[in-house]
């Protein structure tokens, strides 16, 4: 006790000047060090493979690699640690026994949930100027609807606050929010118009004519439009310039979607193909034959892994667009005219006047029945999920319907990127930052990580020139030079032996790996066969054996 | 001079004034002092008066300057020195030496060379001085972040003592605390380290440890060098070299031995023992007895060749020398020693049977065969001839040996004499003269001792036989054991080794075979990772016709989804009706309109009437609102379904796609360049084709391009065009330390932006390399900054961290450094 007291006093009195502070309590910390991070979480934030320091690396290289690896690890760990701060979890709809969730009506749901959530199910009866196209802003607060016959309205749909409403007195093909809720684009009969949130016409972009569909690439500030004349055009809304105009030569382009992962535009064509486009290339990056009939609709999930298409052959197909291979397809008797994927991975398909919502479409197993269904009046013209909300907006002939789909939205939002509750000041801040961090359109390509790679072609070219100029390859791996050893170990034979030890090291590694794999496989097979034998040898009489 | 005299007179007066007051003793002392002073002054005066010019004729009227221009020669001086008796012998000798020596002094090096040498030395010095900066510079280069100015006081809270100058313990609590601290010998003033920690630090400073380690390293290195040298020398095959070497060693050894006798008699004794041992060995062996191959050949030559004879004689001489008893001058000691040696039985000289049981020559035991033969089984198979030869040789050897023994017996001193003295020998050198002397002295006593000797010999021989028997048994056992050992574990080992070898070989073969089997296109995965789900899809085998594959892919059986409808308020019938309506609507809705649009575009307005008919019904403008009558729709629908069927019957979509793809593939293939010139080098004309070999020769085929990305995807066309737009943003040159792209790419794979990282990580990742304090003057680094804690003296025992007493000294150095800095800054200001 005395020692304890003394220590305590010392600590108290001499305070922080001590080099090592001994804590007065003799109890040991039962959990010393930092809290461990679960492996799964760590893996979630892993970026690429760890790189080992190659043998015989020079000092500077070693240092560079080690420090960068340490940094990566730190970043990964910290990110995994802070993953705790995303506590929200998506819910879902659960039926009673023998009750299909798709038979539960929206009214029932709205009655069952709290008032705020219940108010998210509503209908706008706009039978005059329908059918309607719609678009939600990136934060999910603002809704833009555009009727075929010229009715355009933007609403803060949660507060049901009408921001503006007008009739453009022209056919409206599509409507789209731009980067903020202050501006939106309307594809009208001839030109593309840009309005502000008060309904004031800001621009009439006459370079963009006969636009049928639009997509906005938020990080590039690009408005991509697909026209009836077969042109795919890109408008940089930050500078108001046309970035690229690509003649697709595929006819009328009325099926369009974007891949949020790499900002590649997907277009569906009447000949059953889907083509992928970037503003940098005059030909499609990829062209894939998806349907035997025309493609009616397509959508891409937010991770850029899956694409869902529906065609005139009444099929719904799920593709892995990293490998360009179909995962599974299902036959919808009525076909699907509109498709939309939510942040949570729910797929909604408009079949006639019914909207069906499917769960687990993106898995490997095909779907059998919908998760939810909702019948509407009139033709469905637009489908869109509201970001960060369990809400599906449906534009149809009779107006607009907001439908509750539990588990649709992403429960956690990034307040620095898309904050549904941001003030106007915050929006301004964000706008400045977003403009500063604008991604150049040249970087659009199939591989979004292209930028972090060395430009191999020019690198090789330059290297070739360098080799020619120097007369030797400066980057060539040094030929193995055996050390001169003493005590007679540097005889010609010994040197040759040592050389042979390291010869074809890379090949050897490969061989070693394959051998190992093979032996493992053999072992497994043997075990399996042994088990089988064991089972197979058992006769019915074996049970009487002791 | 005059001034001096005046001063002296003044002093005298002053002293005389004070004189009266002192006693008589004092007076005496004072007088002495005065005398001393006056004598000093007088000598000076005398010197002044001396005539300094040296001349032969000294005139009292004038100073002769006759010999002034001449140089004084050494001989002149020498002559006088010899005469003068006062000069020391040493100087005389030196002078004489000087005179006799004819060597001229070396010319001093010319200026350039001296400067060069000086420069070299100066360079080394400065290099050593500057090299002490290397570590700190490296460290700073490596450092992730540097904060300037370097010697900043650490931020954060400080101790009370540091902040308040005259702080004292006042309150009773404080007093109590300090009492406790004091009792437990905890640091009070400067609580950095406890005395225990201090001591542990003092035990060995880092510097010291480093020095020690360096020393050890050096020693190890030296040892290895020495070993290497020895090995190299050992490898030298030249016999002459080794001979010379050996002789030199021998000489050395003798010298050493001589000294050793004087200084270290015990060591000398040891050496002598060794010599005795060598003698024994010599006696055992046939080394210098002209029994070898060389000797035989020489023996043949000896008749005719003088040198050969000489060589043989030399050999024999050597043998004699070596087998000579070592004679010690002092009789007593030597004799006793000899006696001790003689009592040792013969077989002691026998070599160990285990060493080489096979070679009978090496055994040194020649007379008895039985036990040896029994153990030497392998040797049994030797031919009879060989045995005969051996026997002859043995006989010869024995004869010689007997002779020698007889000689020796003459030389051997008696036992009694030997018993008398302790074991001390001094001189191994077998000088003949000495030997003779000994012989003479010994011979007198010889007769008396003969009987005793014989007796003893008998005893010894008995003992010998017994011992041999025992040994033979042992060797038998040993050999059996060893053989067993060889058979059992050894064989196993061998087998094991063999097996291992086989396995290894097999493995290598396996590997080679594997290497052959490795796919010509190893793995080459597409850049895009594939999910497991992808594998589930039916991937058509590549060899099949593509068209079929494609169809298979597209006609893959799809699962029909039942669409349960909502339970609505509508009646069953109504519902049915609705369903049918929906179906109809769908059937006639988009499919047809799309198709027609498609058709219209593809077939270039083939049927404008159809467009006219359907557009108002199905186009963009609200067809929904205007519902056409049912019968009309039905009719239309039938028509359109037939059209669709028609369209799909030919699988236009698929064939088009395939055509497209094949066209692209064909475009990608390299063309064959035909450079044949008809009529060149052979007959040309109408109807004449260039020969086949020529066509073959001049058709240039370029290498096929790498396989298309969509090679295995029949329903996908992936563009092979390179996207050059990203290239301008990409890195095209590897930055310095990286050696390949993989290394570099992995180093930048983690983003550093706040979008992907937590705040702390971003800060850490983007921290600046150099931080400077605003307004602070950044002085260049001073040596004291980085070696202030080091003791530069090699044997320095000071602690690594200065404490307490040394604090002041440290401060002093700091101050000096500050002064230094101040000076520098002043300079800069100028």
Contacts between the chains, C-beta under 8 A, distances in Angstrom:
chain1	res1	chain2	res2	distance
A	5	B	180	7.9
A	6	B	180	5.1
A	6	B	181	7.4
A	6	B	184	6.1
A	6	B	186	7.8
A	9	B	177	5.0
A	9	B	180	6.6
A	10	B	177	7.7
A	10	B	181	6.8
A	10	B	186	6.8
A	10	B	191	7.9
A	13	B	174	7.6
A	13	B	177	5.6
A	14	B	159	6.4
A	14	B	191	5.5
A	15	B	157	6.4
A	15	B	159	7.0
A	15	B	160	8.0
A	16	B	156	6.6
A	16	B	157	4.4
A	16	B	159	8.0
A	17	B	157	7.5
A	17	B	158	6.6
A	17	B	159	3.7
A	17	B	162	7.5
A	17	B	191	6.4
A	18	B	191	6.4
A	19	B	192	6.5
A	19	B	193	7.9
A	47	B	749	5.3
A	47	B	750	5.4
A	47	B	751	7.7
A	48	B	746	6.3
A	48	B	749	4.2
A	48	B	750	7.9
A	49	B	746	7.2
A	50	B	746	7.9
A	51	B	742	7.2
A	51	B	743	6.5
A	51	B	746	3.8
A	51	B	747	7.4
A	54	B	739	8.0
A	54	B	743	7.8
A	57	B	739	7.8
A	58	B	737	7.1
A	60	B	736	7.2
A	60	B	737	4.0
A	61	B	737	4.3
A	61	B	738	6.6
A	61	B	739	6.4
A	61	B	743	7.2
A	63	B	142	6.6
A	63	B	737	7.5
A	64	B	737	4.6
A	64	B	738	7.0
A	64	B	747	6.4
A	65	B	743	6.5
A	65	B	746	7.8
A	65	B	747	6.5
A	67	B	144	7.4
A	68	B	746	7.4
A	68	B	747	4.0
A	68	B	748	7.7
A	68	B	750	7.6
A	71	B	750	6.4
A	71	B	764	7.4
A	71	B	765	5.8
A	72	B	749	6.9
A	72	B	750	4.2
A	74	B	761	6.0
A	74	B	764	6.8
A	75	B	750	5.2
A	75	B	756	7.8
A	75	B	757	5.2
A	75	B	758	7.9
A	75	B	761	4.8
A	75	B	765	7.1
A	76	B	750	7.7
A	78	B	757	7.0
A	78	B	758	4.5
A	78	B	760	6.5
A	78	B	761	4.8
A	79	B	756	7.5
A	79	B	757	6.5
A	79	B	758	6.3
A	79	B	761	7.6
A	81	B	758	7.9
A	82	B	758	5.1
A	100	B	564	6.4
A	102	B	564	5.9
A	102	B	566	7.8
A	103	B	564	6.9
A	103	B	566	6.7
A	103	B	567	5.9
A	105	B	566	6.3
A	105	B	567	7.7
A	130	B	622	7.4
A	130	B	624	7.4
A	131	B	622	7.5
A	131	B	624	6.4
A	148	B	620	6.8
A	148	B	621	7.4
A	148	B	622	6.2
A	149	B	622	6.7
A	171	B	620	6.3
A	171	B	621	7.1
A	173	B	620	7.3
A	251	B	597	7.4
A	251	B	598	6.8
A	251	B	601	4.3
A	251	B	602	7.6
A	252	B	597	5.7
A	252	B	601	6.8
A	270	B	594	5.7
A	270	B	595	7.4
A	270	B	597	6.3
A	270	B	598	3.4
A	270	B	601	7.4
A	271	B	598	6.8
A	271	B	602	8.0
A	271	B	652	7.9
A	271	B	653	5.2
A	271	B	656	6.4
A	271	B	657	7.6
A	272	B	653	4.5
A	272	B	657	7.9
A	273	B	653	7.9
A	273	B	657	6.7
A	278	B	723	7.3
A	280	B	723	5.7
A	280	B	725	4.1
A	280	B	726	7.7
A	281	B	719	6.7
A	281	B	721	6.3
A	281	B	723	6.3
A	283	B	719	5.5
A	283	B	721	6.7
A	284	B	717	7.7
A	284	B	719	6.5
A	285	B	718	7.3
A	285	B	719	5.3
A	286	B	716	6.3
A	286	B	717	6.8
A	286	B	718	5.1
A	286	B	719	6.8
A	287	B	660	7.7
A	287	B	716	7.2
A	287	B	717	4.4
A	288	B	713	8.0
A	288	B	715	5.9
A	288	B	716	4.5
A	288	B	717	7.4
A	289	B	550	7.4
A	289	B	554	6.9
A	289	B	653	6.9
A	289	B	654	6.9
A	289	B	657	4.6
A	289	B	715	4.3
A	289	B	716	7.6
A	290	B	715	7.8
A	291	B	554	7.9
A	291	B	653	7.9
A	292	B	554	5.8
A	292	B	555	8.0
A	292	B	648	6.2
A	292	B	651	7.4
A	292	B	653	5.7
A	292	B	654	7.2
A	293	B	591	6.8
A	293	B	594	7.7
A	293	B	595	7.4
A	293	B	644	7.7
A	293	B	648	7.3
A	293	B	653	7.5
A	294	B	591	7.8
A	294	B	594	4.3
A	294	B	595	6.6
A	294	B	598	6.0
A	296	B	590	6.0
A	296	B	594	7.1
A	305	B	531	7.7
A	312	B	590	7.0
A	312	B	591	4.6
A	312	B	594	6.0
A	312	B	595	6.9
A	315	B	558	5.3
A	316	B	561	7.7
A	320	B	530	7.4
A	320	B	531	5.8
A	320	B	533	6.7
A	320	B	534	5.5
A	322	B	528	4.1
A	322	B	529	6.4
A	322	B	530	7.3
A	322	B	531	7.7
A	323	B	526	7.2
A	323	B	528	5.5
A	323	B	529	7.8
A	323	B	530	4.6
A	323	B	531	7.3
A	323	B	534	5.0
A	324	B	710	7.5
A	324	B	713	5.6
A	324	B	716	4.4
A	324	B	718	7.2
A	325	B	530	7.6
A	325	B	534	4.8
A	325	B	537	5.7
A	325	B	539	7.9
A	325	B	713	7.0
A	326	B	537	5.9
A	326	B	553	7.2
A	326	B	556	7.2
A	327	B	531	8.0
A	327	B	533	5.1
A	327	B	534	7.1
A	327	B	536	7.6
A	327	B	537	6.5
A	328	B	537	7.6
A	328	B	559	7.8
A	329	B	556	6.4
A	329	B	558	4.4
A	329	B	559	7.7
A	330	B	558	5.5
A	330	B	559	4.5
A	330	B	560	7.2
A	330	B	561	5.1
A	331	B	558	4.3
A	331	B	559	6.3
A	331	B	560	4.2
A	331	B	561	6.5
A	332	B	560	8.0
A	332	B	561	5.5
A	332	B	563	7.2
A	333	B	560	6.7
A	333	B	561	7.4
A	333	B	562	7.9
A	333	B	563	6.4
A	333	B	583	7.4
A	334	B	563	6.5
A	334	B	582	6.3
A	334	B	583	6.6
A	334	B	586	4.9
A	335	B	586	5.8
A	335	B	590	7.5
A	335	B	591	7.5
A	337	B	589	7.9
A	337	B	590	5.9
A	351	B	563	6.4
A	351	B	586	7.6
A	352	B	582	4.2
A	352	B	583	8.0
A	352	B	585	6.3
A	352	B	586	5.5
A	353	B	582	6.7
A	354	B	563	6.9
A	354	B	565	6.7
A	354	B	566	7.7
A	354	B	582	7.7
A	356	B	563	6.6
A	363	B	533	7.4
A	364	B	531	7.8
A	364	B	532	7.2
A	364	B	533	3.7
A	364	B	536	5.7
A	366	B	559	5.0
A	367	B	559	7.9
A	367	B	561	6.7
A	368	B	559	7.0
A	368	B	561	6.7
A	369	B	561	6.8
A	369	B	562	6.6
A	369	B	564	6.8
A	370	B	561	7.6
A	370	B	563	7.2
A	370	B	564	7.6
A	373	B	563	7.4
A	373	B	564	6.9
A	373	B	565	6.9
A	373	B	566	5.8
A	374	B	566	6.9
A	375	B	565	6.7
A	375	B	566	5.0
A	375	B	568	6.5
A	378	B	624	5.8
A	379	B	624	4.8
A	397	B	622	7.9
A	397	B	624	4.7
A	397	B	625	7.6
A	416	B	754	7.6
A	416	B	755	7.4
A	417	B	755	7.2
A	440	B	729	7.1
A	442	B	725	3.9
A	442	B	726	6.0
A	442	B	728	7.0
A	442	B	729	6.4
A	443	B	725	7.9
A	443	B	726	5.9
A	443	B	729	6.5
A	445	B	723	5.2
A	445	B	726	6.1
A	447	B	527	7.0
A	450	B	723	7.6
A	450	B	726	5.0
A	450	B	730	7.2
A	451	B	726	6.5
A	451	B	729	5.8
A	451	B	730	6.4
A	452	B	745	6.4
A	452	B	748	5.5
A	452	B	749	6.4
A	453	B	730	6.6
A	453	B	741	7.6
A	453	B	745	5.8
A	454	B	730	6.6
A	454	B	731	5.2
A	454	B	732	6.8
A	454	B	734	6.9
A	454	B	741	4.4
A	454	B	744	6.2
A	454	B	745	6.4
A	455	B	726	7.6
A	455	B	727	4.8
A	455	B	730	3.8
A	455	B	731	6.6
A	455	B	732	4.3
A	456	B	741	7.1
A	457	B	722	6.4
A	457	B	727	7.1
A	458	B	727	6.0
A	458	B	730	8.0
A	458	B	732	4.3
A	459	B	732	5.2
A	459	B	733	6.9
A	459	B	734	7.4
A	459	B	741	7.1
A	462	B	732	6.4
A	462	B	733	6.6
A	475	B	734	7.4
A	475	B	739	6.4
A	475	B	740	7.2
A	486	B	224	7.2
A	486	B	228	4.9
A	487	B	227	7.4
A	487	B	228	6.3
A	487	B	231	6.1
A	488	B	231	7.0
A	488	B	235	7.8
A	507	B	515	6.8
A	508	B	511	8.0
A	510	B	518	7.1
A	510	B	522	7.4
A	511	B	511	5.4
A	511	B	514	5.5
A	511	B	515	6.0
A	511	B	518	7.4
A	514	B	514	6.3
A	514	B	518	7.1
A	515	B	510	7.4
A	515	B	511	7.1
A	515	B	514	6.4
